[in-house]
Amino acid sequence: MDLIADIGATNTRCGLVDDKGHVLAAEFFKNEDFSGVEHVLHSYLERRRASDRPRRAAIAIAAPIVDDQVNMTNRGWTFSRADLADALGVTQLTLLNDFAAIAWALPALGSEHVVKVGGGAPVTRAPMVALGPGTGLGVSTVVPSADGWSVVEGEGGHQTLAAADADEARVVELLRDEFGHCSLERALSGPGLVNLYQALGRLAGRGAPTVTPHDVTALAERGEPLARKTRDMFFAMLGTAAGNLALALGAGGGVYVAGGIVPKFVEALTASAFRERFEAKGRYRWYMQRIPTYVITDPLPAFIGLKRVLGYR
């Protein structure tokens, strides 16, 4: 057996993989109930039979993987790669960024895993990009290589946020005043929804209403004007960011949106300015119109990628 886990800032998903590549005993955990990565993984493994103890583990983490020490930016958990391998008792531990795991999944995704948004058709064996708003904003890329595919990990969610119109410029100015550096993640995430809602509230003379990300999406579904404007701006900004990534990386294979927010609102995204903003690159509109965009609706795309990392197909 092998252990796979997708550890985000808010939730952890764990599973075992048998020798045929089947995922068994998948479980979900709320991170607020645990003290750290080792705690949540041990809690999962304690529920399994002794005969199912894993020999290898592939773990996706919502954090940059730079050296032995891993720090989760939006969770506050920190751990040592070497210590975690010892604690789990595995002979091989592979750590990768959570969106790198999703990028590894992209070549294996079919129509049953995604919903297409807008036009364009994928170019065979061309770069593909994954991005996704959740507690943070994940970004990763998969590119063709001589022996298959290679994933380029990065921290694209911390790029500087660009405004595409006057309303967005005013919001970005408020966020910059509050945070100093206004990254994509300051707007394109769960906390980013709150930031946008409060900024638009201030600009409308309503102050900064106290809300949660769920409040904003629920109010938008009920038609509350400020929440609707927030959601519209969120999707438009997401389209701009996705388009910038597609241009920079030549993502002829497509741009795939994942994360904990967008897959719940596919219809609203489709009806929004997302695709128009994605294509709105001036003289390069023709180039952008050729690139497809998708929403990943599979509930466990990182598991698909983690299995590929372990050598399963």
N, C-alpha and C positions, 0 to 999 in steps of 0.2 A: 504494500500500500504506500501511496504518496500523499502528503498533506498539501492542499492548496488553500490559500486564504487571501481575501481581498480586504485590506484594512483601511477604511476611509477615516475621515475625521469624526464622523457621527456613528457609522455602523461598521460592523465586521461580518464578513461572510466566510464560512469555512466549509470545506468538504474533503473527502478522501477520493483518490483515484485508484481504481484497481488495475490489474495488469493488462486489461483490454481497453483502458482509457475511459471507462465509465465513471461518472461522478456519483459517489454514494454519500448518504448521510449529510446532505447540505443543511447548514443551520445559519441563522442570522442572530446577531447579538447587538445590543445597544452599548456603545462604548462607555457611556456615562455610568454603567453598572460595574465597570472594571477599572483597575488601577494602572494597567499598562498592557503592552503587547503580549508579554509572557503570560500574564494573568488570563487574558481572554483565550489564548491558544490552549493553555493548560485546561481551562474550563471545558473547552470543546473536546479535547482528547480524553479527559476523564470520563466522558459519556460513552466512549467507544470501547470495544472489546480489547483485551490485552493482545489478541492475535492480530488486531488491526493497527498496531502501533506503526507509524510511518518510518520508512528508511530514508526518504528524501522529502524535502519541502520546498515549495516555490511560493513566495509570499509577496504580494503586491501591497505597497505602502504609500499612503498619501503624503509623500515626503521626498526631497531630493536624496538620492543614494550616491554619496560622495566618497565616504570612507567607512571605517568600522563603526563609528558612532552615527546613529540615525536620529534625527530630530523631526518630529511631526509638527509642522508650522501651525496648523489649525487645531491641534489636539493637545499639545503640551507633553506628549509622551516622548521619552527618549530611551534608547537601548543600544547595546553593543551587538553587532552581527555575530561575533564569535561567541559571546555569552548566550545568545539566543539559540544558536546551533547546539551548544552543550546542554542547555536546559531542555530542548526538545529531543535530544538523543538521536539526531539524524546524522547520516554520513555526508549528506550534501544539502546545503541551504542556499537557495537562490533568492536574492532580494532584488526587487525592481520597483520602480515608480508605478503607482496604480494605473496611470494612463499609458505607460509603456506596455502593461499587460493588455490593455484594451487595443493598443496599436498592433500587438502581436496577433490579436484575434481578427483584425480586419480582412486579411486575405482569405479567411475561412468563412466569412459571413455570407449568408444567402438571403433571398427575399423573405424568408421566414423570420429573420432576425432584425429587419429594418423596415422603415417606411421612407419612401423617397419624397423629397420636398423640392418642387420645381423641376426645371429641365436639366439637360446635360446627360451624357453617357460616359461611363468609365472607360479609360484607356487601359488595356491589358498591361500588367506589370509596370504601372506608373506609381509614383509616390501617393500615399494616402495619409490623411491627417485625421486624428481623433481629438476632439475637445469636448469639455463637458462641465457645465456649472453644477456644483453641489455645495458642500460647505466651503470649498474653494473652487478654483477653476483649473482643471487639468488639461494638458496639451501634450501630445506626442505624435510621432511620425513613423511610418514604416516605408522603407524604400527597397526596391529590388536589388539583389546582390547576386554574385556569381553562383552561390550555393543555395539560393532561395530568396530570403528576405532578411533585412536588418532593421532594427528599431533604433531610432535616434531619440534618446531621452532628453528632456529639457524642462525648463520652468517657464514656459510660454505664458502662463497665466499671470505672470508678474511683469509683462511688458507694459509700457505706458499706454493708458487708455486714450484713444483718439476720438474727438468729437466730429460728427459729420454734418451737424446743422447748428443753428443758433441756440436752440433749446438745450441740446446736449452740451454745448460749450458752457452755458451757464451752470449746468449741473456739474460738469467736470471741474469748473472753477471752485464751486463749493466743496467738492470732495478733496480737491488739492489743498484748499485752506485747512480742511480738517485733518487730512492724513499726511500731507507733504507730498509724497509720491502717490499719484493716482494711477494704480495699476488696473488692468482689465478685471482682476478679481474683486476690486472694490465695487464694481458694478455688476459683474457677471458671475454671481454666486448667490447662495441663499442670503447671507448677510448683505450682499450687494443689492438685492431686491429691497431690503430695508433702507439701505443708503439712498437708493434712487427715490423711494417713496418719501423719505424725510426731506431730501433735497428739493423735490418737486413741491412738497408741502410748504417749505420755507419760501420758495419762489412764488407760490400762490397766496402767501400771507396767512397760512394756516399753522405756522410753526412747524415743529418736527414731531409728528404723531408717533406715539409709542406702539410699535407693532412687531410681530414676528414674521419671518418669511411666509409661514402658512397663512397668517392673517392677510398678507398682501395678495397671495394667489386666491384665497377664498373670497376676498372682497372684489377682486377682478372678475371672478366667475359670477358674482352677483350683480356686476355692472356698476360698482362704485366708481365714479369718474376718475378720481386721483389714482386709484389702484389700476384701472384700465390704462391710464396714461403711462403709469409705471411699467406695466407689463409690455405695452407697445414699445416703449423706449428700450426695455431690456432685450426684446427680440430683435429690434433694429440694430442695437449695438452689437448683439451677438452675430448678426449677419455681417456687419462691418469687420469684426474681428476674424470671423471665419474666412471672409474674402481676403483679408490681409495675409492670413496664413497660407491660403491656397496660392496666392500670387508669389509669396516669398519662397515656397517650397515646391512649386510646380506640381500641385496635387491633382494631376490628371486622373488618378484613380478614384478621386472623390474625397469629400470632407464629411466626417461622421460625427454627429452630436450625440453624446451620451450624458451620464451624470444623473443626479437624483431629481432634477427639476423638469427639464424639457420633455422627456418621454411621457410625462403625465399630461402634457398639454399640446399634443401633436396638432390637433385641429386648430387651436389658437395660433400656433407657430405658423402653420400653413397659410392662415388668413392674414398674417402680419406682414410687416415690411422686411422680414428676414431675408427672403430670396432676392428681393429688389436691392437691398443694401449689399448683399453678397456680390451681386453683379455690377454694382454702381462704381466702377473703377475707370470712368472717363473713357479715354481712347482704347482701354483694354476690356471694355464690356464684352466685346465679341469673344475674348479669351475666357472670361468668367462664365459666359453662357454655356460653354462646352463642358464645364466641370459640374458633376452631379453633387447634390447634397442629400444627406440621409439623417434620420433619427434612428438610433439603435434602440429597439424596443425589447430585445432579449433582456430578461432580468439579471443575468449573470454573464455579461460579456467578458469580464476579466477572467472568469474560469476557463473560457475557450482559449484565451491567450496563455494562461498559466499552464494548461495542458500542453500547448505547443512548445513552451519553454522546456518542459520536462521530456519532450521528444515524442509525445502522443500526437496523432493526427485524426 
